[in-house]
Amino acid sequence: MSQDFYARALATAESIEARVHVTPRVAIVLGTGLGALTDVIDVKATIPYDELDGFPEPTVETHSGRLVFGLLAGTPVVAMQGRFHRYEGYSLQEITFPIRVLKLLGAETLVVSNVSGGMNPLWGVGELVLLDDHINLLGDSPLIGPNDDRFGPRFPDMSEPYDRALQDVAMAGALDLDIRLNRGVYVAVPGPQLETRAEYRMLRWMGADIVGMSTVPEVIVARHMDMRVLGVSIITDACLPDALEPVDISRIIAAAGAAEPHLTRLIERVVGQI
């Protein structure tokens, strides 16, 4: 990571500050089919990614590609409506560049959402999972290369990637809202192909409850910069190797859309208490 990388992130943050008069306390990343959270934000400004230096262009159809600034439950926030993935051809440094910019804008907490395949046989499609830990099988790290101490330390601790206190707030909120909220381990794989039966067996044996193709790089970078992190996933397909059925992206998006109101209510509740 070169010194110019920090300067570029700072320049992008300063260009945003010149256009937007909201200092976000919380940054939110919205995953596949999960853009409707912006409907409950009191929006003050939006900026398309293609107007921001260093922001990649989303190539996934359901990722609109813009920053949304405003108030959520009275808390100043910025939402990334669309994220980036390794399978799109971007490096992990490119994927996580926006997270560094949002931290420089003032965000101290990162809320990440995603959709995932469920490997825990006790959980069903449409249920929410609170991320307690993760396994990185992307074969890479966004921190590889020279370290810039202005971002964070060379060897950041990852003993608690997902903030325990925020998890407690989320669990209590889910109970109040009558939302089923499981807690488990997310494993990130490169994709874009879905897994084979043998791969699901391996991932489950490793200790993962759900599997997806995102999130982990953003969390690593957030922790590198000492941000608190909360992660929530929607199970969109059952990945049980002995009862595996073909699935396509349209069914995944439909399942995400059906469960999204629960995710929106939960995130709004948690953000209001940060």
C-alpha positions, 0 to 999 in steps of 0.5 A, spaced: 500 500 500 503 506 497 503 513 500 499 515 494 494 510 496 492 514 502 493 521 499 488 518 493 483 516 499 484 523 502 483 527 496 476 523 494 474 524 501 475 531 501 471 532 494 465 529 497 466 533 503 465 539 499 459 537 496 455 534 502 454 537 508 453 531 512 458 527 517 456 520 517 457 516 524 455 510 521 457 507 514 452 501 511 454 497 505 448 494 502 449 487 498 445 484 492 438 485 492 438 490 499 438 497 496 431 498 499 434 501 506 435 507 503 427 508 503 427 509 510 433 514 510 432 521 510 436 523 504 440 529 504 445 528 498 447 522 493 453 521 489 454 516 483 460 512 484 462 514 477 463 521 480 468 519 485 475 518 484 478 511 486 471 508 486 470 502 481 464 501 477 459 495 479 458 490 474 452 486 478 445 488 475 442 489 482 448 494 485 446 501 483 452 504 485 451 510 489 453 513 496 447 516 499 448 521 505 442 522 510 439 521 517 437 514 519 433 513 526 436 520 527 443 518 526 448 521 520 449 515 515 452 514 509 450 508 505 453 504 499 448 502 495 452 497 491 458 493 493 464 490 489 466 483 488 473 479 487 469 475 481 468 482 477 475 482 476 477 488 482 483 487 486 481 487 494 485 494 495 480 496 489 474 493 493 475 496 499 478 503 497 471 506 499 471 503 506 477 507 507 474 513 504 468 513 508 472 512 515 476 518 513 469 522 512 468 520 519 464 514 520 467 510 526 462 504 525 461 499 519 454 495 518 455 490 512 449 486 509 449 481 504 446 475 502 448 468 503 447 460 502 445 457 508 449 450 510 446 450 517 441 445 517 437 448 523 436 455 519 431 456 513 431 460 507 429 468 508 432 467 515 437 473 518 444 471 520 448 475 525 455 475 523 459 473 529 466 471 525 468 469 518 473 465 514 477 468 509 478 463 503 478 468 497 486 467 497 488 474 498 488 480 503 486 487 502 492 489 506 498 485 502 503 490 500 507 496 504 503 498 510 501 505 511 501 507 518 496 512 517 490 507 516 492 502 521 498 497 524 501 492 520 498 486 523 491 488 526 488 484 531 482 480 528 480 476 535 473 480 534 472 482 527 464 483 529 463 488 535 460 484 541 457 490 544 453 491 537 451 484 536 448 484 543 444 490 541 442 487 534 440 481 538 436 485 543 433 489 537 431 482 534 427 480 540 423 486 540 421 486 533 420 479 533 425 477 528 428 471 528 436 472 528 441 466 528 448 467 530 454 464 526 460 464 521 460 466 514 465 464 509 467 468 503 469 464 497 471 467 490 465 465 486 462 467 481 460 459 480 456 456 486 459 451 490 459 443 489 456 438 494 463 436 496 465 444 497 459 445 501 461 439 505 468 442 506 466 448 508 461 446 513 466 441 516 471 447 517 466 451 521 462 455 517 454 456 517 453 461 511 457 462 505 458 468 500 462 472 495 463 478 499 464 482 506 470 479 508 475 484 505 471 490 507 471 487 514 478 486 514 479 494 512 475 496 517 478 493 523 485 495 520 482 502 521 479 501 528 472 501 526 467 497 529 463 492 525 456 489 525 454 484 519 448 481 518 446 476 512 440 474 509 440 466 507 437 466 500 438 458 498 439 452 502 446 449 501 445 442 504 449 437 500 445 431 501 438 435 498 442 440 494 437 443 488 439 447 482 438 455 484 439 461 479 440 468 481 433 470 480 431 466 486 436 468 490 434 476 489 427 474 490 429 471 497 433 477 499 427 481 497 422 478 501 426 478 507 429 485 506 424 488 510 426 485 516 433 487 515 431 494 514 427 494 521 433 491 524 438 495 522 434 501 523 433 499 530 441 498 531 443 504 528 438 508 532 442 506 538 449 507 536 
